[in-house]
Each structure stands twice: as structure tokens, then as C-alpha cells.
Amino acid sequence: MKRTFLALIALFVLNPLVYSQDNNHYGSDFNHYDYQTHKDVNFLVAIDGNLIETTDSYYEYEVGFFVGEDYRGGGYMQLEYPDDPYPTTNYSSIFYTEPNEPIICKLYDHNKNIEYTVFTCVDGDDEPVSLLTGTEYDYFDDGVCLSFSSSFSIDIAQYSEDGGWYLIASPLAATVSPTVVENMISSTEANYDLYFFDQAGTGNGKEWKNWKEDVNGGSTNHGFNLVPGTGYLYANSQDVTLTFIGAPYNSTGVVELSRAATVAHEKMRGWNLIGNSFTTAKTIGGRGYYRMNPVGRSELIAGTGNIDAMEGIFVYYDPEDDNAANREETVTFTNPSLKRAEGDDMVLLTLNRNNDGTIDRVIVRFDEGGTLPKYTLRDNSTIIYIPQADKDYAVVKGSATNVFPVNFKTEDFGTYTLSADIAGANVDYMHLIDKITGEDVDMLLEGEYSFVAAPVDREDRFILRLNYSGYFDNESDIFAYQNGSDIVVCGEGTLQVFDVMGRYVTSYEVNGVQSIQALPMGVYIFRMVGDDVMTQKIYVR
């Protein structure tokens, strides 16, 4: 960049001792006689690579020179003086220092209320120039260019067993390496984890690709860049602030979705980790999504409300899905509307284990929230979900006349509590049926239900009823299951047991929920004869 800088002219003096405004952002009160040296600077200004041109705004930009927090000079940049026949885009200023004090330069945009603090200083040949004060009356007669960049930050709390994972997105317009993001990549490998989600699991057969060396699976450094519109999973062993420097993302907000033809694990097909790269909150309309729980244990929860600036989210794409929203091949981040807050018209079931924090949720929605399959970051997590149309959903769209099977799967023995919350839904009846114990819990009255569960429990343990239809779930064709060496039977009447050839084995009188004598390993036909006749095949291991 070889530029000719104009000589200093009286019309464009930014010296605060000569001209100041009452609403200066940086201030103007200091005694220049307290300092041994001063420097005259004749300069141009660029923001995110674009030179500031002449405008009709007289006091739009303000420059400030600092040593630490101490203001040492600067002022408004009058981009066009009234009736000036020779408008220019050159600016000048004077700042005062002690010898060899490092100068910090800031730029403030009064129209947008944005401060730019990250800059480089180069001369007319694009060579870096230091603003350290030198000899007295030092003067850059050839001029310099102060090039400012936007700066955006994400605060990261240190990782712990209960939290510290974040889904994030880059706010920059350009694709950048994680190495240029301040505090993101530590020199000590164990201090951070930065994951890219690859639903196909290409390369090493894993969906999650760590930017640093894969200490568990070899020495592969995946070395990916941060792409606008993409989400990433991040954690750090210390409290850090990630600082992104550069031109902000200002594109259309449209993000393409994919559904991999070949995947390492079938349950990952169709999942996309995308991100809001804008620096303000956005919405994706009525489409369902998962976000990282901001409080407590790190877990994915069904998203409601707006998506925060620089937040990553999981969305699902299935072109064969019955839900029209899920057939769209793109997601568009748009400005939030002024309609009622999202999250209304839904029933929320929350699962707690041993009173040590929320670990899972399922939602029945009655508005445009749609359906969203179950997703979990860890395979051994306790999972509750609602099976619908051969898919396991954590968020479903329903009506007040429906009966929902609430499946439950755990890898850990313990005491669990299901609690219910209604957010604006017009529901006047909600009962939770426990098929194992026979409990019929009025969730509107009780609010929660505690139970003991083990990994061997049947998965289709619960039913959520939103309308009255009697005491027990006689519509279910599963009324018996194996628990360890015992067979647990739920119902009332005579249980007849036959072998796989249809030969009679034994019978029991059942009243409620009870265990029956262990049977030899094999396949049996159970026939419950009561008010209704139910038949079930069971494999005894």
C-alpha cells in the first residue's frame, strides 16, 4: 500500500486541547505539560480492511491514545468540514508520553456504539510501525495507516465434572484457523478440547474430531478451520475469554444442511452442528433444535427462545420426515419476531437422578415446535424419550387427546425423579403410569414421581396420559418383563404360561404388580386372562 499522505492542515486537527465535544467517549482532560515527549501522527484509518471514506457525519468516529488506562490524546475525526472546498480522508493527532511508554490506540464509532481496540500500524509501504514514543517532537511526516479490526468475545468457564462444555460459533466473515483466536488453542495440549462434528465419521470412524492431537486414538491432528455458520464443541481447563478479531459475519444467515449417505453410526445420520455467526441473537423460526444447557451439568437440551450470538446448536435433517420443517435443506438465522415467547404450549418432563442435578428432558409441544429426534452426547447417559412412528423423539408435536409412551433407559442403578412442568399448555389432565409398580400419578397434583431404576428395567416403563381413560394401560401388549432372575408381571387375573410350541407350562394368579417364579431359559407365551385377554411373547435369559 503506497499512499501519499497530505500535509497537516488546520481544518483537521484532532488535538483535544484545540477542539473537543461535551460527549467525548474517551475524554479530553489532561495536562500535556506533565509529559516529556509528544508525537504528531498523520494517518489514515481502516476498519476490517476498509478505509474510512469522507462522509457527511462530522463526529462519527473518535480516536483515543492511551498508556494503560490513562488518556494521552486524540479526538473526533471530522470527515468533512462544512464548506471545505478540499475535503480529505487524512487525519492527524498529537499524543503525549514519557519516554518509551507503549501506546494503545482505540477507535469508537458513535453512530453504532462500537469500540475497536485491535489494530496494526503500518507506513506507506505496508511496513509495521511502532507507536512507541521516541525522541522529543518525533513526527511521522510520511504518515501511517491505523488498521482496526472488530473484536468479539465468548467467556468460557473452566471445565468440571458438572459442566464447562460449550457449543460455539465463529462471528467472523472469513474462515479462520483456531490458532488466531485469542486463548482458544493452548500450548499445553491437556488444557483445551475443540471438536468439529462430522456426522459421517470419516477418517477414524469417529463423529467428533478434536483439533489437537487425538491423544486417545493416535497422533492425527485434524487441523480444521472455523467456518461461518458451523458450530463447534469447546472446553478449557481454565476460565478464558475467546477473542475473535476480524470483519464480522454479515451474510444471509442461510446454512446448508446435510444427511450423509454413509455414516459410522446410524444414529448420527442427519444431525448437523450449526451456529449463529451473527453478533446478535437470532431465531430459526418454528424448527426444533438442541442447545447446550447453560446451567449445571453439560448436556444437550431442547432449545426454546432465541439463539444467542455465537451459539452453536444441533438441528436434524431428514428429507423423508413427515414434519415439513425437517424437510428443508437449509436453516436461516433471522431477526427475532415480536410474537409471543417461544416455549409456550408445551409439557416438559425433567429427569433428575439421586437429586444431583437435571440429566434429561422430553417435551410434548402443541404449537409449531415440531418433532425432534433424541440426541445425546454420551452413549452411557440416562435417556428418556417418546417413541413415535418408529423414531425415538425427545420433542414431539401432540394434541391434548394423545397418549404418549415415555421410554426410559439407564446405565446406572439409582433413584430417579420425573417432574412435570406445563408452560402455557391447555392441559387439565396429565397422569404418569408406571408399568412396573402400577402407580398412577396425577402430575398436575403431585408435580413429580420418584422411582428406583436399574439398567435391566424394561424401556417402555412409563405412559403419559393427557386424557382420562381408566386406571391402567390395558392398551399395551407388554405386561411382563425380566428383572434379573425374576419375571415381573403387571395386571389382574390369571397368568397362563405356554412354551414356544404352545404347550401349557404353569399358571399364576396376579393382582397388580408382582414377581413370579423364575422360569428356565427359553421363549414363552404369556396369556393374561382378566377383564381383557392379553398375550405376550417373552424370552427368558
N, C-alpha and C positions, 0 to 999 in steps of 0.2 A: 504494500500500500504506500506508494509515493505520493504524498499530498503536499501542496503549498499552503502554508498556514498564513493567514492575514496578520498584519501588524496589529498590535493592541490599539484600539480606538476608544475614545472617551465614552461613546454611546453604549459600550458593552462591558462596563466594569462591574464585577460581582463582589468587589471588596465590601464587606458588611459595614466598614466604617464610612463608606461613601453612600451606600444605599441599602435600606432594609425595609421589611414589611412587618406589620404587627403580628402576622400569623406565621412567622418563620417556623418551620418544623425543627430545625437544628439550633436556632438561636443566633444571636449576634453580639452578646455582651461579653467582651473580654478585653483586656488591656494589652495591646500589642507591644507596649514598651517593656513588658515583663520578659520578653523573649529575645535571645541574642541574634537570631537569624530569621530571615524571611525568604520566601521563594515566590516569584511570579511565574504563573503557569498559563500558557496559551494553549488551548486544547479543543478537540472535538469530542463528542460523546456518542457512543454506540450502545444500544440495548439489545441483547440477544443477537448480536451480529448486524444489526440495522442502525445506520447513522440517524440521529435525530435531525430532522429537517426543519426548516423555517415554518412556523405555524402562527395562527392568529392569537394564541394564548400567551399572554405576557409573563405570567408567573406560574407556569405549569410544572416546571422542573426546578429542583433546588439541589445544589451541590454542597456537601459539607466535608471538611478535612478535620481529622481527629488524631490525637495521640492518646490511645486508650479511650477513655470516655470524655476527655477534655476537648471541647470545640476550639479549633485554631484558625478558622477562616472558611470562607465560602459565601454562598448567597444564591439568589434567584438567577436563573438563566433566562433573560429576556430574549425570546427567539425572534421577535420582530418589534422594533421600536416604532412608535407612532410617527408617521410622516417621514420615516427614514428612507431616503432615495436609494440607499445602498444596503439592503438587508443582507445578513450574513448568517452562517451557521457556526461561526467561530465564537468561542467563549474564553474568558480569562478570569483569573482569580489570584489572590495572594494568601498564603498561609504562613504562620509564624511557629517557630520551633526552637528548641535548644539543639545544639549540635548533635547530629546522628540520631535523633529521635525518629522512630518509624511512624510513617503517616498512614492512617486508614482513611480511605475515601468512600463516601456514601452518596447515593442519589435517591431523591424522593420525588415521586410523581404525585402532585397534589390533586389531580383530577381522579386518579384511580386509587389513591391512598395505598400505594405500594412502595416499599423501600427496596432498593437494590444495593447490596453491600459487597457482592463478589465482583471483582474487576481485575483487569490486567491493564498495564500502562505500556504503550509502545510508541516509538518515534515514527518519523515519516517513512522509514524503511522497514516497518513492522518488527523492529528490534525491541526486545523488552527494555524498559527504562525504570529505574528505581526512583521512587518519590522520597527517599531518604534525603533530608536536608544536607547540603554540603557546605561550601563556603558562604560567607555573608553575601547577600544580594545575588544569589545564584539565579540564573534566568534561562529558561528553555526558549531561546529565540526561534528555534525551528519548530516548536510546538510538539505536542504529543496527542495521542488518542486514548481517552479513558473508555475502556470497553467493559460495560456492566452486563451481568447475567442475572436472570431470575434465580431465586433461591427458595426451595420448598423443603419442608422438614416433616419427618414422621418420628414421633417419640416411641421408643421401644423399651419396655420394662424387661428386666433380666429374666431369663428362663428359670422356672422352678417346676417341681413335680405337679403343681396345680395350674400352671399357666405359663404364658410367655411366648406362645406361638402366634404369629400374625399373618394374615393374608393381605398382601400389599400390592400396589401397582405404581409404576413409574409415572410421574407427572410431566415428563419431558416429551417434546415433539419428536425428537430424534431417538433412534435406537442407540443405547449406550452400554458400555461394559460395567459390571458391578464394581470394578476397580476404581471408577471415577466418582462413585457415590461415597461421600464422606462417612466414615465409620461403618460401612456395610461389610467390607472384607477385612478381617483381622489378620495380622501377620501370624498369630498363633492359631493353628488350624482348629483347635477344640473350642474356640471362643464363639463361633457362629455356625449357623446352618442356613443355607439359601437353596431352596428347592424349586425346580421347574416341574410342572405336572405334564407328563406325556402319556395320554390315555392308551396309546399303542404299546407302551413298554418296550420301545425299540432299543436295540443295543444289548443291554444287560438283562432284559426281561423284567425291568422294574419301572413302574409308572413314575416314581419320584426320582428325579435326577438332582443330585447335590452339586452345586457349583464347585466346591472344593474337592479335593481328592476323596474318593469313596473309600474311607478307612475300613469299612466292613466287607467290601467286595472287590478290592483291588486298588490300583493306582490310577484309575481313569478320572481325569479332570474333565468334566462335561463342558466347562467353559462357555456357557450360553450367554447371550446378551439380554438386556432388559428391553422388551418390546412394548410400545404403547398399546394399551387395550388388553394386555396379558396380565394375569395375576401370578404371584409368587408366594411361597411359604417361607417365612423367615423367623429366626430366633437368635438371641445372643445371650451369652453368659453374664453380660453386664448391662446396666442401664445405658443406652446410647441414643443419640439422635441421628437418624439418617438424613443427610442433606443432599438433595439433588440440585445441580446447578446447570442452567441452560434455558433455552427457549421453552415456554410452557406448551403443553399439548393443546391444540386449538382446532382439531379436525372435526369430522362429522359425528364422532361418537359411535359409529357403527362398527361392531366387532363380528367377524365371521365365526361361525360355529362349525365343528367337525364331528364326524362319527366314524371312527377308524374301522376299516374293513377287517383288519387283523389286530387282535389285542392279546396281550399276555394273560390277562384275567378278564373273563367275560363281563363281570360286574362293573368294570371300568368303562365299557363301551358307551360312548355318547356323552360322557362327562367332560365339561370344559371349565378350566380355571381362567376366568377373565378378570378384568379390572377396570375401575373407574379412573381413567388417567386425567380427568379434569381436576382442577384445584378447588372445585366447589361440589357440594352434594348433588347427586343426580338420581333419577329414577329409571327403571326399565319397565314401567307400566305394571300390568297385572301378572306378569310372568313370575313364577316361583323361583326362589334361589336360596342357597345356603351361604351363611356368613360365619366368620369365626366369633365364638362367644366372647364378648369383650370383658366379661367379669368371671373371675374364678377359673375353674378348670378349662384348659384349651379343648374345645370341641366345636364341631360344626352345628349350627342351629338354623332353623328355618328363618329366613330373612323377612323382616317386616319394615315398613317405612322406607326412607330414602337410603341410598348407598353413599357412604361418606367419601369425601375426596381421597383419592389414592388408596381406596379399599379394594381388595380382591374378593371375588365371590365365585361360587360354583353354580353353573347352570347346566341343564340337561337337554340334549338334542336327540330326538328320535323322530325321523320323518314318518314313521308308521303310527305314532301316538294318536289316540283319539282326541286328545286335547289340542285344539287348534293352535294355541300359543306355542306348544312344544314342536309344532311342525315348521316354525320359522327357522330359516337357516342363519339368521343374524340376530343380534341383540343390539339395541340402540340406547345409549345413555342420553337422556334428555333432561331438561329442566323440570323440577318437581311442579306438579299442578297444585291448584288451590283446593282440590277436593278434600273430603274428609280424610282423616289419618288412616293409613293402611293398618291392618291388624284388627279392624272391627269384624264382626260377624264370623267368629271362629270359636271353636272349642279346643283348648290346649290341655294335653295330658303331659305332665312333667314327672320324670322318674328320678328318684333320689335313692342312693344306696348307703345304708348304715348312717344316715344323717350327716354324710361328709361332703355334700355338695351335689348339685344337679349333674346328671350324667347323660340324660337323653330326653327327647321330646317327640311327640307326634301331634299333628294338628288336623282337625276337620274344619275346612273352610266352607262358607256359604256365599262368598262373594266371588270376584273374578280371580281369586288367588290361584286357582287351578290345582293340578296334581304335580307332585314332585317325588321321584323315587327315593328310597332310603340310601343315604351315603354316610360312611363313617371313615375316619382317618385311620383307625386301628382295627384290625380284624378281631381282636380279643375284647373289644368294647361290648358292654351290655347294650342290647339293641331292642327297642320296641318299634313296631311298625304295623301298618294296616294293609293286609293283602287285598288287592283289588285287581281283577282281570289278569291274573297270573303274574302280577308285579307286586313288589313289596314297597309300599308308599309310607313316607313319613309325613307327607302333606297330601290330603285328598280333598276333592270338592264333593260335598254331600248335600243332603237335604234333611229336614227335621223328621223324616219318616224312616230313615235308614237305620240298619243295624250294622255295626262295624266290628269285624274281628280284629282285636288288638293282640298281635303276636308278641311274644316275649322270649328273648334268647339271651342267656347269660353264660359267661365263662367262669363266674365266681359265685361261690356259695355266700349267702348273706341275707340280711333283712332289707327289703326294698319298700319304698313308699311311692305310690302313684297318687298325684294330686291333680285336681282339675281346676281350670280357670275358664270362665266364659267372658269373651271380650265383645260385648255388644250383640251376641247372637240371641235370636228369639227362641230360646230353648226352655221349656218348662218341665221337662222330664229328662233325666240322664242317670242311668243306672249302669254300674260296672258289675259284670258277672264273672266270678272266679270259678272256672270249671273244676278245679282241683278241690277247693274247700266247699264249694256250693254257696259261698257268700254272695248276696245280692246287695250291693252298696249303693245307697242313694247319694250320688256325688254332689248333687245340689245342696243336700242337707249336711252330709259329713265332710265334703270337701277333699278327702283323701282316704287312701286304703293302704295299710301296711301288710306285708306278707313275707314269708320265708321262701326263698327260691334257691334252686341248685341247677347246675348245668344239665342234669338228666331230666329236668322237668319238661313236660310237653310244651311245644312252642305256641300252640293255639290255645293258650290258657285263658284269655280274657275275651269278653264280649262287651262292647259299649252300645247300650240301647238308648236311643233318643225318642222312643215312644213306648207306651205300655203294651205288653203282650203276654203277661203271665209271669210266673216265678222263675222257672229255669229254662235254659235254652234248649228246648226239645227239637229245634230245627237242625241242630248239629248232629252229624253222623259219627262223631268221635266222642265216645263217652268213657273210654278206658285207655290207660297208658301204663308203661312200665316205669317204675321209680326204683332203681337199684334192683334188688331181687324180688321186690313186691310188685303186684299189679294193683293199680288204683282204679276203682270203678266209681263213676258218678251217675246217680239215678235212683229210681224207686221201682221195685218189682223183682221179678225172678230173672237172674242171670243164667242163661244156658250156655255151656261151653262145648263146642264141637271141634274135632280136628279138621285138617285140611281136606280129608276125604268125606267129611260130613257125618262122621260117627260121633255119637254122644260121649262126652268125657265126664262132665260133672255139672252141678248147678249150685247157685247161692241165692239167698235172699238178701237184697240190697236195699238200704234205706238211707239215702243221702250220699255221702262220700265215704268209702271205706276200702281197706286193703283186703285182698283175698289171698288164699294160699298160693305160694309160688308154684308155677307150672314148669314142667320140663321144657327145654329149649325146643322151639318149633313154631309153626304157623297155626293159629287157631281162629275159629269163627266165634265171636261173642254175640249172643242174641239176648237183648234186654226186653222182657215182656212185662209191661205195666199198663198205664193208660194208653200208651202208644207202644209200638214194636220197633226197636232199633237194632240194626245189625252192623257189626264192625269186624274187619279182619285185623288181627294183631300178631306181630312177630315177637316172640319171647326170646330174648338173648340170654 
